Amino acid sequence: QVQLVESGGGLVQAGGSLRLSCAASGRAFSTYAMGWFRQAPGKEREFVAGISQYGGSTYYADSVKGRFTISRDNAKNTVYLQMNSLKPEDTAVYYCAAARTTTQAMSRIHAYDYWGQGTQVTVSS
C-alpha cells in the first residue's frame, strides 16, 4: 500500500513559477515509476509528466515540454514538478501517481496503481 500526498499548489500570475511536491510512503519508492496528471474543470484527466524508476528517463506532454521539469529524490521518497512560464491553461488540479510496473505507456492513466488526492494550481491572466 502506497500513500501519496501532493503539496505546493496555489495561485500564481501568468509567467510565474510553482513547484509541486509529492511525498510517498514505502521503502520501494525508488522502484516505482512516477507521474503527474492534471484535470481542469469540465475536462478529462491528462498526462503532464512522468519519470522512470530510479529517475533515469523523463517524459512530458507536448503542452508542457520546455516549461515543466519532473524530478525525484529517492532518499526523501519525493517527486517534484517544477513549473515555469505558467499559462492560464495550466490551471487544474494536479495529481501525482505511482506505478509498480512500466508495462504500459506512462502517459496512460491505467499504468498507475496509486494516486494522491490532488493539489489545486490556478494561473491568473
All heavy atoms as an XYZ file, in Angstrom:
951
protein
N       0.842     -1.181      0.000
C       0.000      0.000      0.000
C       0.886      1.243      0.000
O       1.771      1.376      0.843
C      -0.924      0.008      1.214
C      -2.016      1.051      1.142
C      -3.159      0.576      0.261
O      -3.065      0.662     -0.971
N      -4.220      0.080      0.874
N       0.640      2.134     -0.958
C       1.410      3.354     -1.094
C       0.492      4.546     -0.891
O      -0.586      4.631     -1.482
C       2.086      3.445     -2.473
C       2.783      4.793     -2.641
C       3.083      2.303     -2.642
N       0.933      5.476     -0.057
C       0.198      6.713      0.176
C       0.946      7.859     -0.488
O       2.167      7.991     -0.321
C       0.055      6.996      1.669
C      -0.402      5.813      2.509
C      -1.802      5.358      2.170
O      -2.658      6.172      1.816
N      -2.033      4.058      2.282
N       0.228      8.689     -1.236
C       0.812      9.820     -1.932
C       0.133     11.100     -1.483
O      -1.097     11.168     -1.440
C       0.646      9.670     -3.449
C       1.202      8.394     -4.086
C       0.839      8.348     -5.561
C       2.716      8.339     -3.914
N       0.925     12.115     -1.149
C       0.391     13.387     -0.693
C       1.041     14.519     -1.469
O       2.249     14.739     -1.364
C       0.621     13.591      0.815
C       0.028     14.923      1.265
C      -0.005     12.451      1.609
N       0.230     15.247     -2.238
C       0.725     16.379     -3.012
C       0.704     17.654     -2.174
O      -0.125     17.810     -1.274
C      -0.129     16.611     -4.266
C      -0.219     15.425     -5.199
C      -1.477     14.613     -4.992
O      -2.026     14.628     -3.864
O      -1.927     13.967     -5.946
N       1.594     18.576     -2.522
C       1.621     19.885     -1.887
C       2.281     20.872     -2.834
O       2.898     20.488     -3.819
C       2.364     19.845     -0.552
O       3.723     19.486     -0.732
N       2.145     22.155     -2.536
C       2.808     23.184     -3.310
C       1.928     23.935     -4.281
O       2.390     24.878     -4.936
N       0.671     23.546     -4.395
C      -0.231     24.254     -5.286
C      -0.566     25.628     -4.752
O      -0.279     25.964     -3.603
N      -1.172     26.443     -5.610
C      -1.541     27.780     -5.204
C      -1.931     28.636     -6.379
O      -2.164     28.138     -7.478
N      -1.991     29.932     -6.134
C      -2.363     30.913     -7.145
C      -1.134     31.689     -7.585
O      -0.412     32.245     -6.743
C      -3.416     31.871     -6.582
C      -3.814     33.058     -7.453
C      -4.494     32.573     -8.724
C      -4.730     33.988     -6.668
N      -0.889     31.712     -8.885
C       0.238     32.456     -9.440
C      -0.213     33.217    -10.677
O      -1.213     32.873    -11.306
C       1.424     31.543     -9.811
C       1.971     30.846     -8.577
C       0.999     30.513    -10.854
N       0.533     34.255    -11.023
C       0.253     35.013    -12.233
C       0.874     34.328    -13.441
O       1.852     33.585    -13.320
C       0.799     36.433    -12.114
C       0.111     37.282    -11.062
C       0.625     38.707    -11.050
O       1.695     39.004    -11.576
N      -0.140     39.591    -10.451
N       0.294     34.562    -14.603
C       0.858     34.028    -15.835
C       2.319     34.432    -15.954
O       2.681     35.577    -15.682
C       0.063     34.523    -17.037
N       3.146     33.474    -16.361
C       4.575     33.716    -16.461
C       5.338     33.356    -15.210
O       6.576     33.307    -15.230
N       4.628     33.093    -14.136
C       5.254     32.756    -12.878
C       5.633     31.295    -12.782
O       5.453     30.522    -13.717
N       6.145     30.922    -11.609
C       6.621     29.566    -11.374
C       6.036     28.991    -10.100
O       5.657     29.719     -9.185
C       8.151     29.539    -11.275
O       8.755     29.966    -12.483
N       6.001     27.686    -10.057
C       5.496     26.974     -8.897
C       6.150     25.601     -8.880
O       6.400     25.024     -9.947
C       3.978     26.836     -8.993
C       3.147     26.672     -7.714
C       3.321     27.877     -6.798
C       1.679     26.509     -8.086
N       6.433     25.081     -7.699
C       6.970     23.733     -7.592
C       6.046     22.869     -6.755
O       5.771     23.175     -5.591
C       8.370     23.717     -6.975
C       9.011     22.322     -7.039
C      10.438     22.296     -6.575
N      10.552     22.262     -5.126
C      11.616     21.821     -4.464
N      12.670     21.370     -5.139
N      11.633     21.853     -3.143
N       5.587     21.788     -7.349
C       4.749     20.828     -6.657
C       5.604     19.699     -6.100
O       6.616     19.318     -6.692
C       3.698     20.241     -7.601
C       2.795     21.222     -8.340
C       1.772     20.451     -9.165
C       2.112     22.173     -7.370
N       5.186     19.168     -4.968
C       5.865     18.039     -4.359
C       4.868     16.923     -4.118
O       3.689     17.175     -3.873
C       6.504     18.431     -3.022
O       7.482     19.433     -3.194
N       5.342     15.709     -4.186
C       4.520     14.548     -3.883
C       5.330     13.630     -2.993
O       6.333     13.050     -3.435
C       4.098     13.833     -5.166
S       3.165     12.317     -4.899
N       4.908     13.512     -1.754
C       5.586     12.654     -0.796
C       4.932     11.285     -0.782
O       3.709     11.174     -0.683
C       5.534     13.278      0.595
N       5.746     10.249     -0.876
C       5.252      8.885     -0.934
C       5.735      8.068      0.249
O       6.848      8.260      0.739
C       5.689      8.216     -2.232
N       4.899      7.167      0.675
C       5.280      6.231      1.720
C       5.879      4.983      1.089
O       5.735      4.749     -0.115
C       4.066      5.857      2.569
O       3.112      5.138      1.797
N       6.562      4.195      1.890
C       7.057      2.917      1.415
C       8.541      2.894      1.100
O       9.096      3.865      0.586
N       9.146      1.775      1.379
C      10.574      1.601      1.132
C      10.897      1.367     -0.333
O      12.052      1.510     -0.728
C      11.102      0.430      1.959
C      11.090      0.644      3.455
C      11.483     -0.644      4.166
N      10.484     -1.683      3.968
C      10.668     -2.967      4.252
N      11.823     -3.375      4.743
N       9.690     -3.842      4.045
N       9.902      0.998     -1.135
C      10.113      0.657     -2.537
C       9.925      1.839     -3.477
O       9.818      1.642     -4.685
C       9.174     -0.482     -2.944
N       9.908      3.055     -2.966
C       9.644      4.233     -3.782
C      10.538      4.311     -5.010
O      10.077      4.621     -6.107
C       9.808      5.505     -2.940
C       9.719      6.765     -3.749
C       8.495      7.244     -4.179
C      10.870      7.476     -4.081
C       8.411      8.408     -4.929
C      10.797      8.642     -4.823
C       9.563      9.106     -5.248
N      11.825      4.055     -4.840
C      12.754      4.202     -5.952
C      12.475      3.232     -7.096
O      12.923      3.466     -8.217
C      14.198      4.026     -5.468
O      14.414      2.718     -4.967
N      11.741      2.171     -6.843
C      11.417      1.197     -7.881
C      10.129      1.545     -8.624
O       9.783      0.864     -9.592
C      11.282     -0.218     -7.306
O      10.082     -0.320     -6.527
C      12.474     -0.558     -6.415
N       9.416      2.567     -8.179
C       8.174      2.967     -8.826
C       8.422      4.039     -9.873
O       9.165      4.985     -9.647
C       7.189      3.537     -7.807
C       6.764      2.598     -6.710
C       6.406      3.102     -5.462
C       6.708      1.227     -6.903
C       6.008      2.252     -4.445
C       6.319      0.375     -5.886
C       5.969      0.893     -4.659
O       5.572      0.052     -3.646
N       7.780      3.881    -11.017
C       7.695      4.984    -11.953
C       6.670      5.966    -11.402
O       5.673      5.553    -10.803
C       7.273      4.495    -13.334
N       6.915      7.252    -11.583
C       6.032      8.271    -11.031
C       5.543      9.201    -12.130
O       6.257      9.470    -13.100
C       6.751      9.089     -9.965
C       7.278      8.284     -8.787
S       5.950      7.565     -7.776
C       5.135      9.052     -7.175
N       4.340      9.693    -11.955
C       3.780     10.589    -12.950
C       2.973     11.711    -12.333
O       2.532     11.623    -11.180
N       2.818     12.776    -13.100
C       1.935     13.880    -12.752
C       0.852     13.988    -13.813
O       1.146     13.937    -15.014
C       2.687     15.205    -12.680
C       3.556     15.368    -11.472
C       4.893     15.130    -11.378
C       3.134     15.831    -10.184
N       5.343     15.416    -10.111
C       4.279     15.847     -9.361
C       1.913     16.230     -9.651
C       4.240     16.246     -8.026
C       1.864     16.623     -8.330
C       3.017     16.634     -7.529
N      -0.374     14.118    -13.362
C      -1.526     14.333    -14.226
C      -2.251     15.582    -13.752
O      -2.054     16.036    -12.621
C      -2.477     13.135    -14.182
C      -1.953     11.904    -14.868
C      -0.966     11.133    -14.285
C      -2.461     11.519    -16.102
C      -0.484      9.996    -14.912
C      -1.986     10.382    -16.738
C      -0.994      9.620    -16.144
N      -3.102     16.123    -14.602
C      -3.899     17.271    -14.196
C      -5.293     17.163    -14.790
O      -5.502     16.528    -15.817
C      -3.241     18.581    -14.614
C      -3.181     18.813    -16.120
C      -2.357     20.053    -16.424
N      -2.314     20.344    -17.848
C      -1.559     21.279    -18.392
N      -0.764     22.028    -17.623
N      -1.587     21.475    -19.708
N      -6.229     17.805    -14.116
C      -7.601     17.803    -14.573
C      -8.196     19.188    -14.376
O      -8.311     19.662    -13.252
C      -8.431     16.756    -13.826
C      -9.835     16.585    -14.368
C     -10.505     15.329    -13.842
O     -10.135     14.810    -12.794
N     -11.486     14.831    -14.575
N      -8.545     19.819    -15.483
C      -9.182     21.126    -15.455
C     -10.687     20.946    -15.365
O     -11.222     19.891    -15.737
C      -8.813     21.911    -16.705
N     -11.401     21.961    -14.884
C     -12.859     21.850    -14.777
C     -13.507     21.485    -16.107
O     -13.221     22.097    -17.135
C     -13.279     23.249    -14.326
C     -12.089     23.762    -13.583
C     -10.912     23.235    -14.354
N     -14.356     20.473    -16.087
C     -15.071     20.060    -17.281
C     -14.251     19.280    -18.286
O     -14.752     18.984    -19.377
N     -13.016     18.944    -17.956
C     -12.165     18.219    -18.882
C     -11.677     16.906    -18.282
O     -11.752     16.687    -17.074
C     -10.970     19.082    -19.296
C     -11.356     20.329    -20.071
C     -10.149     21.046    -20.615
C     -10.551     22.235    -21.466
N      -9.372     22.925    -22.035
N     -11.173     16.046    -19.151
C     -10.651     14.763    -18.719
C      -9.277     14.932    -18.084
O      -8.547     15.881    -18.372
C     -10.558     13.805    -19.904
C     -11.888     13.496    -20.578
C     -12.825     12.746    -19.671
O     -12.351     11.866    -18.912
O     -14.028     13.026    -19.701
N      -8.932     13.991    -17.225
C      -7.611     13.996    -16.622
C      -6.574     13.703    -17.705
O      -6.741     12.782    -18.508
C      -7.536     12.951    -15.513
C      -6.259     13.019    -14.692
C      -6.343     12.121    -13.456
N      -7.432     12.518    -12.586
C      -7.643     12.012    -11.371
N      -6.813     11.089    -10.881
N      -8.676     12.417    -10.649
N      -5.506     14.485    -17.733
C      -4.498     14.335    -18.767
C      -3.094     14.210    -18.186
O      -2.780     14.743    -17.128
C      -4.539     15.512    -19.752
C      -4.164     16.852    -19.137
C      -4.092     17.966    -20.166
O      -4.211     17.693    -21.372
O      -3.909     19.135    -19.750
N      -2.265     13.518    -18.928
C      -0.877     13.315    -18.544
C      -0.093     14.606    -18.659
O      -0.248     15.362    -19.616
C      -0.260     12.250    -19.450
C       1.218     12.073    -19.289
C       1.740     11.395    -18.196
C       2.096     12.579    -20.232
C       3.106     11.219    -18.050
C       3.456     12.412    -20.100
C       3.960     11.729    -19.001
N       0.772     14.851    -17.690
C       1.626     16.029    -17.693
C       3.098     15.636    -17.826
O       3.801     16.107    -18.721
C       1.441     16.869    -16.417
C       2.423     18.042    -16.389
C       0.001     17.365    -16.322
N       3.568     14.787    -16.930
C       4.974     14.395    -16.928
C       5.148     13.074    -16.207
O       4.358     12.724    -15.331
C       5.835     15.471    -16.259
N       6.191     12.345    -16.571
C       6.490     11.092    -15.922
C       7.982     10.915    -15.756
O       8.773     11.495    -16.502
N       8.368     10.114    -14.779
C       9.769      9.817    -14.538
C       9.892      8.335    -14.225
O       9.097      7.774    -13.467
C      10.351     10.706    -13.413
C      11.862     10.515    -13.299
C       9.659     10.431    -12.076
C      12.534     11.618    -12.480
N      10.886      7.702    -14.823
C      11.049      6.264    -14.686
C      11.545      5.885    -13.301
O      11.969      6.733    -12.511
C      12.024      5.748    -15.745
O      13.324      6.279    -15.531
N      11.492      4.601    -13.014
C      12.059      4.118    -11.761
C      13.511      4.543    -11.677
O      14.230      4.522    -12.690
C      11.929      2.601    -11.666
C      12.612      1.829    -12.791
C      12.426      0.330    -12.649
O      11.439     -0.139    -12.074
N      13.375     -0.438    -13.152
N      13.930      4.975    -10.506
C      15.276      5.470    -10.239
C      15.576      6.827    -10.888
O      16.595      7.431    -10.580
C      16.346      4.463    -10.663
C      16.125      3.088    -10.084
C      15.761      2.015    -10.897
C      16.276      2.863     -8.719
C      15.548      0.761    -10.357
C      16.060      1.610     -8.175
C      15.700      0.563     -9.006
O      15.487     -0.687     -8.459
N      14.723      7.284    -11.778
C      14.867      8.607    -12.360
C      15.695      8.705    -13.620
O      16.123      9.799    -14.000
N      15.908      7.599    -14.311
C      16.761      7.608    -15.483
C      16.174      8.277    -16.713
O      16.924      8.762    -17.561
N      14.850      8.303    -16.829
C      14.198      8.855    -18.006
C      13.018      9.713    -17.594
O      12.355      9.432    -16.597
C      13.714      7.741    -18.933
O      14.786      6.919    -19.355
N      12.755     10.751    -18.375
C      11.608     11.618    -18.135
C      10.788     11.756    -19.402
O      11.308     11.623    -20.517
C      12.036     13.007    -17.638
O      12.931     13.595    -18.595
C      12.734     12.906    -16.289
N       9.506     12.057    -19.223
C       8.574     12.170    -20.335
C       7.635     13.334    -20.057
O       7.248     13.569    -18.913
C       7.768     10.880    -20.499
C       8.629      9.644    -20.542
C       9.003      8.999    -19.366
C       9.087      9.126    -21.754
C       9.812      7.873    -19.390
C       9.893      8.005    -21.788
C      10.251      7.379    -20.604
O      11.048      6.261    -20.640
N       7.258     14.054    -21.115
C       6.421     15.229    -20.949
C       5.348     15.308    -22.022
O       5.563     14.913    -23.169
C       7.258     16.506    -21.023
C       8.299     16.610    -19.953
C       9.604     16.182    -20.185
C       7.987     17.137    -18.701
C      10.566     16.272    -19.193
C       8.947     17.225    -17.706
C      10.233     16.790    -17.960
O      11.190     16.876    -16.975
N       4.216     15.831    -21.634
C       3.201     16.180    -22.612
C       3.720     17.335    -23.456
O       4.467     18.189    -22.963
C       1.902     16.580    -21.918
N       3.331     17.369    -24.716
C       3.792     18.433    -25.606
C       3.431     19.817    -25.064
O       4.173     20.785    -25.260
C       3.202     18.259    -26.998
C       3.802     17.086    -27.741
O       4.887     16.618    -27.353
O       3.186     16.635    -28.727
N       2.312     19.915    -24.383
C       1.832     21.198    -23.902
C       2.705     21.806    -22.809
O       2.634     23.010    -22.562
C       0.392     21.065    -23.399
O       0.310     20.121    -22.348
N       3.523     20.987    -22.145
C       4.349     21.490    -21.049
C       5.835     21.341    -21.309
O       6.651     21.853    -20.524
C       3.996     20.811    -19.710
C       2.502     20.914    -19.438
C       4.436     19.349    -19.700
N       6.207     20.675    -22.367
C       7.616     20.438    -22.671
C       8.364     21.763    -22.792
O       7.922     22.677    -23.476
C       7.747     19.619    -23.951
C       9.144     19.072    -24.204
C       9.143     18.105    -25.384
C       8.288     16.890    -25.103
N       8.327     15.906    -26.223
N       9.496     21.847    -22.117
C      10.281     23.062    -22.121
C       9.934     24.020    -21.002
O      10.698     24.959    -20.731
N       8.798     23.812    -20.349
C       8.370     24.673    -19.252
C       8.366     23.953    -17.913
O       8.653     24.558    -16.886
C       6.970     25.231    -19.523
C       6.879     26.076    -20.787
C       5.513     26.757    -20.889
N       4.423     25.786    -20.993
C       3.414     25.692    -20.133
N       3.349     26.524    -19.090
N       2.459     24.792    -20.306
N       8.016     22.675    -17.935
C       7.923     21.888    -16.709
C       9.077     20.900    -16.625
O       9.559     20.395    -17.640
C       6.614     21.092    -16.667
C       5.366     21.907    -16.496
C       5.374     23.290    -16.582
C       4.156     21.266    -16.249
C       4.216     24.036    -16.429
C       2.988     21.996    -16.093
C       3.013     23.378    -16.180
N       9.495     20.591    -15.410
C      10.539     19.607    -15.180
C      10.136     18.686    -14.042
O       9.811     19.151    -12.953
C      11.877     20.273    -14.830
O      12.271     21.154    -15.880
C      12.964     19.219    -14.643
N      10.156     17.387    -14.300
C       9.871     16.414    -13.260
C      11.192     15.859    -12.738
O      12.132     15.649    -13.500
C       8.961     15.277    -13.784
C       8.535     14.353    -12.634
C       9.644     14.485    -14.892
C       7.461     13.346    -13.032
N      11.262     15.645    -11.441
C      12.460     15.086    -10.833
C      12.056     14.287     -9.600
O      10.918     14.370     -9.149
C      13.455     16.190    -10.458
O      12.897     17.077     -9.505
N      12.987     13.524     -9.069
C      12.688     12.754     -7.866
C      13.900     12.706     -6.960
O      15.050     12.739     -7.407
C      12.219     11.339     -8.228
C      13.276     10.462     -8.891
C      12.649      9.208     -9.505
N      11.994      8.371     -8.511
C      11.114      7.412     -8.795
N      10.762      7.193    -10.066
N      10.571      6.692     -7.826
N      13.629     12.637     -5.681
C      14.649     12.470     -4.666
C      14.295     11.182     -3.946
O      13.437     11.164     -3.064
C      14.668     13.657     -3.705
C      15.809     13.582     -2.714
O      16.332     12.476     -2.464
O      16.195     14.635     -2.178
N      14.948     10.107     -4.335
C      14.603      8.807     -3.786
C      14.914      8.692     -2.295
O      14.246      7.937     -1.583
C      15.318      7.704     -4.569
C      14.805      7.588     -5.989
O      13.612      7.762     -6.246
N      15.695      7.301     -6.921
N      15.908      9.430     -1.830
C      16.238      9.410     -0.413
C      15.128     10.023      0.427
O      14.979      9.699      1.604
C      17.552     10.138     -0.163
N      14.345     10.924     -0.180
C      13.250     11.585      0.521
C      11.886     11.042      0.133
O      10.862     11.554      0.591
C      13.283     13.087      0.255
C      14.505     13.792      0.819
C      14.424     15.287      0.573
C      15.597     16.004      1.193
N      15.532     17.471      0.965
N      11.854     10.035     -0.713
C      10.583      9.467     -1.191
C       9.670     10.552     -1.755
O       8.460     10.586     -1.480
C       9.861      8.730     -0.063
C      10.338      7.306      0.110
O      11.445      6.950     -0.283
N       9.499      6.474      0.707
N      10.247     11.431     -2.555
C       9.504     12.576     -3.058
C       9.751     12.787     -4.545
O      10.885     12.659     -5.017
C       9.888     13.853     -2.298
O       9.625     13.665     -0.902
C       9.076     15.044     -2.781
N       8.686     13.114     -5.267
C       8.789     13.501     -6.664
C       8.332     14.950     -6.772
O       7.433     15.379     -6.042
C       7.956     12.566     -7.578
C       6.472     12.645     -7.239
C       8.201     12.900     -9.046
N       8.964     15.702     -7.669
C       8.683     17.117     -7.821
C       8.238     17.440     -9.242
O       8.576     16.744    -10.199
C       9.926     17.956     -7.519
C      10.526     17.705     -6.164
C      11.570     16.798     -6.004
C      10.056     18.371     -5.039
C      12.130     16.563     -4.760
C      10.601     18.141     -3.795
C      11.640     17.242     -3.656
O      12.190     17.014     -2.417
N       7.501     18.517     -9.365
C       7.172     19.068    -10.665
C       7.441     20.561    -10.607
O       6.694     21.309     -9.975
C       5.711     18.807    -11.038
C       5.310     19.278    -12.441
C       6.020     18.435    -13.505
C       3.802     19.199    -12.638
N       8.530     20.979    -11.246
C       8.859     22.394    -11.338
C       8.139     22.966    -12.545
O       8.347     22.504    -13.666
C      10.370     22.588    -11.485
C      10.803     24.038    -11.632
C      10.537     24.849    -10.389
O      10.873     24.433     -9.290
N       9.932     26.017    -10.552
N       7.307     23.961    -12.318
C       6.503     24.554    -13.375
C       6.926     26.000    -13.571
O       6.798     26.820    -12.664
C       5.016     24.470    -13.037
C       4.535     23.056    -12.747
S       2.745     22.968    -12.445
C       2.650     23.895    -10.906
N       7.432     26.305    -14.756
C       7.856     27.655    -15.102
C       7.014     28.178    -16.258
O       6.361     27.417    -16.960
C       9.333     27.667    -15.493
C      10.249     27.233    -14.379
O      10.001     27.499    -13.210
N      11.337     26.557    -14.738
N       7.057     29.478    -16.451
C       6.320     30.122    -17.545
C       4.872     29.660    -17.579
O       4.336     29.298    -18.631
C       7.005     29.833    -18.888
O       8.343     30.292    -18.885
N       4.239     29.689    -16.438
C       2.876     29.182    -16.328
C       1.892     30.005    -17.150
O       2.021     31.223    -17.276
C       2.447     29.156    -14.866
C       3.040     27.992    -14.064
C       2.948     28.263    -12.576
C       2.321     26.696    -14.420
N       0.911     29.302    -17.696
C      -0.128     29.890    -18.514
C      -1.483     29.638    -17.875
O      -1.647     28.670    -17.129
C      -0.107     29.280    -19.918
C       1.225     29.361    -20.631
C       1.168     28.598    -21.952
C       2.492     28.653    -22.678
N       2.444     27.899    -23.960
N      -2.475     30.470    -18.172
C      -3.812     30.232    -17.616
C      -4.341     28.837    -17.926
O      -5.054     28.256    -17.093
C      -4.663     31.316    -18.281
C      -3.702     32.433    -18.503
C      -2.413     31.756    -18.892
N      -4.005     28.282    -19.071
C      -4.466     26.951    -19.429
C      -3.822     25.841    -18.603
O      -4.220     24.678    -18.710
C      -4.266     26.672    -20.926
C      -2.872     26.984    -21.427
C      -2.778     28.345    -22.101
O      -3.286     29.329    -21.526
O      -2.193     28.419    -23.204
N      -2.839     26.184    -17.779
C      -2.256     25.215    -16.853
C      -3.108     25.057    -15.600
O      -2.833     24.178    -14.775
C      -0.843     25.631    -16.447
C       0.132     25.604    -17.611
O       0.079     24.658    -18.413
O       0.959     26.537    -17.699
N      -4.103     25.891    -15.439
C      -4.973     25.824    -14.275
C      -5.681     24.476    -14.218
O      -6.345     24.071    -15.171
C      -6.008     26.956    -14.308
O      -5.342     28.218    -14.188
C      -7.001     26.818    -13.160
N      -5.525     23.780    -13.101
C      -6.098     22.447    -12.947
C      -5.776     21.927    -11.558
O      -4.974     22.513    -10.826
C      -5.530     21.490    -13.999
N      -6.396     20.819    -11.222
C      -5.974     20.055    -10.056
C      -4.893     19.100    -10.533
O      -5.092     18.366    -11.505
C      -7.138     19.277     -9.420
C      -6.636     18.402     -8.275
C      -8.204     20.243     -8.914
N      -3.758     19.114     -9.868
C      -2.631     18.275    -10.249
C      -2.528     17.082     -9.315
O      -2.557     17.230     -8.090
C      -1.333     19.083    -10.217
C      -1.184     19.999    -11.407
C      -1.996     21.112    -11.546
C      -0.245     19.726    -12.402
C      -1.885     21.945    -12.655
C      -0.124     20.555    -13.502
C      -0.946     21.659    -13.625
O      -0.823     22.479    -14.722
N      -2.395     15.903     -9.904
C      -2.315     14.658     -9.163
C      -0.983     13.960     -9.423
O      -0.511     13.934    -10.554
C      -3.428     13.699     -9.595
C      -4.829     14.215     -9.396
C      -5.461     14.967    -10.376
C      -5.527     13.923     -8.228
C      -6.754     15.426    -10.202
C      -6.825     14.382     -8.049
C      -7.433     15.134     -9.040
O      -8.717     15.586     -8.867
N      -0.415     13.382     -8.391
C       0.730     12.510     -8.603
C       0.263     11.068     -8.530
O      -0.757     10.752     -7.910
C       1.858     12.774     -7.594
S       1.471     12.385     -5.873
N       1.005     10.197     -9.187
C       0.641      8.796     -9.254
C       1.894      7.934     -9.281
O       2.952      8.370     -9.729
C      -0.209      8.532    -10.502
N       1.757      6.705     -8.804
C       2.871      5.764     -8.758
C       2.498      4.482     -9.479
O       1.379      3.986     -9.340
C       3.245      5.454     -7.307
N       3.451      3.956    -10.238
C       3.256      2.720    -10.973
C       4.254      1.669    -10.506
O       5.462      1.930    -10.488
C       3.412      2.963    -12.473
N       3.754      0.501    -10.156
C       4.627     -0.581     -9.710
C       5.407     -1.195    -10.860
O       6.511     -1.698    -10.668
C       3.806     -1.667     -9.011
C       3.178     -1.233     -7.706
C       2.278     -2.318     -7.174
N       1.151     -2.559     -8.068
C       0.260     -3.527     -7.918
N       0.371     -4.365     -6.903
N      -0.736     -3.663     -8.783
N       4.821     -1.160    -12.048
C       5.461     -1.704    -13.236
C       5.358     -0.698    -14.363
O       4.567      0.251    -14.299
C       4.819     -3.029    -13.676
O       3.449     -2.805    -14.031
C       4.890     -4.057    -12.564
N       6.134     -0.915    -15.413
C       6.149      0.005    -16.548
C       5.802     -0.717    -17.843
O       6.386     -0.451    -18.893
C       7.513      0.695    -16.675
O       8.545     -0.292    -16.758
C       7.764      1.593    -15.479
N       4.845     -1.611    -17.780
C       4.433     -2.355    -18.957
C       3.518     -1.547    -19.869
O       3.281     -1.938    -21.012
C       3.732     -3.662    -18.569
O       2.624     -3.373    -17.714
C       4.697     -4.580    -17.831
N       2.977     -0.443    -19.378
C       2.144      0.442    -20.170
C       2.829      1.789    -20.320
O       3.674      2.146    -19.503
C       0.768      0.634    -19.525
C      -0.052     -0.621    -19.385
C      -1.452     -0.334    -18.870
O      -2.206      0.409    -19.497
N      -1.784     -0.917    -17.735
N       2.445      2.529    -21.339
C       2.983      3.867    -21.534
C       2.672      4.719    -20.318
O       1.569      4.686    -19.773
C       2.393      4.497    -22.789
N       3.639      5.516    -19.895
C       3.477      6.309    -18.684
C       2.448      7.411    -18.816
O       2.022      7.966    -17.807
C       4.828      6.889    -18.265
C       5.827      5.833    -17.844
S       7.395      6.535    -17.254
C       6.831      7.378    -15.785
N       2.052      7.719    -20.032
C       1.045      8.737    -20.248
C      -0.379      8.213    -20.045
O      -1.327      8.997    -20.057
C       1.167      9.320    -21.658
O       0.987      8.309    -22.638
N      -0.520      6.927    -19.835
C      -1.836      6.322    -19.669
C      -2.204      6.225    -18.199
O      -1.422      5.774    -17.372
C      -1.880      4.939    -20.313
C      -1.670      4.971    -21.822
C      -1.875      3.611    -22.436
N      -1.756      3.651    -23.885
C      -2.011      2.626    -24.685
N      -2.406      1.468    -24.179
N      -1.865      2.770    -25.999
N      -3.414      6.629    -17.897
C      -3.900      6.594    -16.519
C      -3.803      5.198    -15.929
O      -3.420      5.028    -14.765
C      -5.351      7.108    -16.460
C      -5.389      8.611    -16.752
C      -5.974      6.799    -15.100
C      -6.786      9.180    -16.836
N      -4.113      4.188    -16.732
C      -4.154      2.819    -16.237
C      -2.781      2.227    -15.979
O      -2.687      1.097    -15.498
C      -4.946      1.937    -17.193
C      -6.400      2.280    -17.252
N      -7.199      2.314    -16.131
C      -7.201      2.605    -18.297
C      -8.424      2.652    -16.479
N      -8.453      2.826    -17.788
N      -1.717      2.951    -16.293
C      -0.381      2.485    -15.966
C      -0.093      2.612    -14.476
O       0.838      1.983    -13.978
C       0.662      3.272    -16.760
N      -0.887      3.405    -13.781
C      -0.604      3.739    -12.385
C      -1.506      3.002    -11.403
O      -2.693      2.782    -11.668
C      -0.707      5.252    -12.182
C       0.303      5.979    -13.021
C       0.012      6.355    -14.328
C       1.577      6.256    -12.518
C       0.960      6.990    -15.117
C       2.521      6.887    -13.305
C       2.214      7.251    -14.597
O       3.159      7.877    -15.372
N      -0.922      2.654    -10.269
C      -1.617      1.871     -9.256
C      -2.081      2.696     -8.064
O      -3.044      2.329     -7.390
C      -0.697      0.755     -8.750
C      -0.221     -0.147     -9.867
O      -1.045     -0.928    -10.381
O       0.974     -0.070    -10.234
N      -1.396      3.797     -7.796
C      -1.699      4.619     -6.631
C      -1.789      6.079     -7.034
O      -1.015      6.558     -7.861
C      -0.620      4.447     -5.555
C      -0.332      3.006     -5.215
C       0.790      2.370     -5.723
C      -1.186      2.288     -4.385
C       1.054      1.046     -5.427
C      -0.928      0.961     -4.078
C       0.194      0.344     -4.603
O       0.456     -0.976     -4.300
N      -2.717      6.792     -6.402
C      -2.961      8.196     -6.717
C      -3.062      9.038     -5.456
O      -3.575      8.576     -4.430
C      -4.270      8.346     -7.502
C      -4.206      7.746     -8.863
C      -4.387      6.435     -9.196
C      -3.924      8.441    -10.082
N      -4.244      6.267    -10.553
C      -3.965      7.475    -11.117
C      -3.660      9.764    -10.402
C      -3.740      7.811    -12.452
C      -3.433     10.107    -11.723
C      -3.481      9.137    -12.730
N      -2.587     10.274     -5.556
C      -2.759     11.223     -4.480
C      -4.106     11.910     -4.585
O      -4.888     11.655     -5.508
N      -4.384     12.802     -3.647
C      -5.665     13.498     -3.601
C      -5.712     14.743     -4.469
O      -6.793     15.264     -4.744
C      -6.013     13.866     -2.158
C      -6.284     12.679     -1.261
C      -7.462     11.852     -1.734
O      -7.313     10.690     -2.085
N      -8.645     12.452     -1.763
N      -4.566     15.218     -4.903
C      -4.510     16.365     -5.790
C      -4.240     17.677     -5.078
O      -4.540     17.832     -3.897
N      -3.676     18.622     -5.817
C      -3.442     19.964     -5.316
C      -3.813     20.963     -6.407
O      -3.508     20.755     -7.577
C      -1.973     20.147     -4.859
O      -1.811     21.433     -4.255
C      -0.993     20.014     -6.022
N      -4.489     22.031     -6.016
C      -5.003     22.998     -6.978
C      -3.917     23.967     -7.420
O      -3.211     24.553     -6.588
C      -6.165     23.784     -6.373
C      -6.730     24.878     -7.278
C      -7.488     24.327     -8.460
O      -8.332     23.443     -8.297
N      -7.187     24.831     -9.657
N      -3.813     24.160     -8.726
C      -2.940     25.172     -9.307
C      -3.816     26.110    -10.122
O      -4.537     25.675    -11.016
C      -1.860     24.557    -10.210
C      -1.101     25.650    -10.966
C      -0.902     23.722     -9.385
N      -3.750     27.391     -9.807
C      -4.529     28.388    -10.524
C      -3.587     29.448    -11.066
O      -2.810     30.039    -10.313
C      -5.580     29.039     -9.616
O      -6.447     28.035     -9.079
C      -6.413     30.051    -10.395
N      -3.663     29.699    -12.369
C      -2.816     30.686    -13.024
C      -3.702     31.802    -13.545
O      -4.566     31.573    -14.397
C      -2.010     30.073    -14.174
C      -1.060     31.114    -14.765
C      -1.233     28.861    -13.686
N      -3.490     32.998    -13.053
C      -4.286     34.144    -13.461
C      -3.653     34.841    -14.653
O      -2.428     34.855    -14.808
C      -4.453     35.125    -12.302
O      -3.195     35.636    -11.883
N      -4.481     35.441    -15.492
C      -4.006     36.139    -16.672
C      -3.790     37.610    -16.398
O      -4.183     38.131    -15.345
C      -4.988     35.957    -17.825
O      -6.259     36.468    -17.485
